[in-house]
């Protein structure tokens, strides 16, 4: 995958996944999390999505619930994006942020 295409796709995935998490996924109201960044595999079939938040417990709960809903999120991404291979998201705690 060309570098500029990969960067564009990562940026678009970040926007779309943030929107899906905010609007479509059932998370508790008092859970404050942020989708920080997205890393794609070489072939674009997998996406590591890094999550951060105010409290460590909130982030761990969100990562657990989002990973359970990864198939549904991939399905929603497929409806929104016009690409052949929709990456399967895997949600991780962002190691760059101290909790």
Residue, then its C-alpha position, 0 to 999 in steps of 0.5 A: x500500500x502506498x505511503x500517502x494512501x495509507x496515511x489518508x486511510x489512517x486519518x479517515x479511520x480515526x475520524x470514522x471510528x471516533x464517530x462510531x464509538x461516540x454514536x453507535x456503541x453502547x458505553x456508559x455515559x460517564x466514560x470519557x475516552x479518546x481514540x488517539x491514533x490508528x496503526x494499519x498492518x502492511x496489507x491494510x487488513x488489521x487496524x490497531x486503534x489506541x484508546x486513552x482516557x482520564x481513568x485507567x479503569x474507564x480505558x480498560x472497560x472501554x477497550x474490553x467492550x470495544x474489542x467485543x464489538x470489533x466485528x460490528x464496528x468493522x461492519x459499520x466501517x464497511x458501510x461508510x468507507x469505499x474500500x475493498x478490504x475493510x480493516x478489522x479493528x483491535x482496540x488497545x490502551x495507548x502506551x504513550x499516555x500515563x494513566 
